Amino acid sequence: MPIRRLVMDVDKTVDEPDLLSLAQAIENVDGVLAVNITVDAIDIETVGTDITVEGDDIDVAAVVRSIEHAGAVVHSVDQVVAGAYVLERVPRAR
């Protein structure tokens, strides 16, 4: 089952790694075709980011290793899209 999209909550220090280096580290992982890093919180020492990774068959373990090797920390995996194509979330109507 190929992983097509991965959305993660990732923290990094204010100084390192810079966003470009982090994006490049993730993009170099097999199966990754695109990376979006969005800053969602800034503290005195840390920067919180939402990272979305898309591809054909993402090696999730390698993505996590690349993030950690760059000097950031994965707090959670918030979305996984797997299968033959990218299926967008459909909110439930109540």
C-alpha positions as CSV (number, residue, x, y, z in Angstrom):
1,M,0.0,0.0,0.0
2,P,1.8,3.1,-1.2
3,I,1.7,6.2,1.1
4,R,0.8,9.2,-0.9
5,R,0.5,12.0,1.7
6,L,1.9,12.5,5.2
7,V,1.0,15.4,7.5
8,M,3.1,15.9,10.6
9,D,3.5,18.3,13.5
10,V,7.3,19.0,13.7
11,D,9.2,21.3,16.1
12,K,12.7,22.7,15.5
13,T,14.9,25.2,17.3
14,V,14.7,28.8,16.2
15,D,18.2,28.6,14.6
16,E,18.6,25.1,13.2
17,P,17.7,23.6,10.9
18,D,16.5,26.4,8.7
19,L,13.4,25.7,6.7
20,L,15.2,25.3,3.4
21,S,17.6,22.7,4.8
22,L,14.8,20.8,6.4
23,A,12.7,20.8,3.2
24,Q,15.7,19.6,1.2
25,A,16.4,16.8,3.7
26,I,12.8,15.6,3.4
27,E,12.7,16.0,-0.4
28,N,15.8,13.8,-0.8
29,V,13.9,10.8,0.7
30,D,12.8,8.1,-1.9
31,G,9.2,8.5,-3.0
32,V,8.9,12.1,-2.0
33,L,7.8,14.4,-4.8
34,A,6.7,17.6,-2.9
35,V,7.2,19.1,0.6
36,N,5.2,22.0,2.2
37,I,6.5,23.4,5.5
38,T,4.3,26.0,7.3
39,V,5.3,27.7,10.5
40,D,2.3,27.7,12.9
41,A,3.9,28.8,16.2
42,I,7.1,30.6,17.3
43,D,8.3,30.4,20.9
44,I,11.5,31.8,22.4
45,E,13.5,28.7,21.6
46,T,11.3,26.7,19.2
47,V,9.4,26.9,16.0
48,G,6.3,24.7,15.5
49,T,5.7,23.6,11.9
50,D,3.1,21.7,10.0
51,I,4.8,19.6,7.3
52,T,3.0,18.0,4.4
53,V,4.8,15.5,2.2
54,E,3.4,14.1,-1.0
55,G,4.7,11.4,-3.3
56,D,4.1,8.1,-5.1
57,D,5.4,5.7,-2.3
58,I,6.8,7.7,0.6
59,D,9.2,5.9,2.9
60,V,7.7,7.1,6.2
61,A,10.5,5.8,8.4
62,A,13.1,7.5,6.2
63,V,11.2,10.8,6.3
64,V,11.1,10.7,10.1
65,R,14.9,9.8,10.2
66,S,15.7,12.7,7.8
67,I,13.8,15.2,10.0
68,E,15.5,13.9,13.1
69,H,18.9,13.9,11.4
70,A,18.4,17.5,10.4
71,G,17.8,18.4,14.0
72,A,14.0,18.6,14.3
73,V,11.5,16.5,16.2
74,V,8.3,14.8,14.9
75,H,5.6,15.3,17.6
76,S,2.8,13.5,15.7
77,V,1.6,12.2,12.4
78,D,-1.7,13.9,11.8
79,Q,-2.8,12.5,8.5
80,V,-1.9,9.6,6.2
81,V,-3.3,9.1,2.7
82,A,-2.5,5.7,1.2
83,G,-3.6,3.8,-1.8
84,A,-3.8,4.1,-5.6
85,Y,-4.5,7.9,-5.5
86,V,-4.8,10.9,-3.1
87,L,-8.2,10.8,-1.5
88,E,-9.2,14.2,0.1
89,R,-10.9,14.2,3.5
90,V,-14.6,14.6,3.3
91,P,-16.0,16.2,6.5
92,R,-19.0,14.5,8.0
93,A,-22.3,16.4,7.9
94,R,-24.1,16.4,11.2
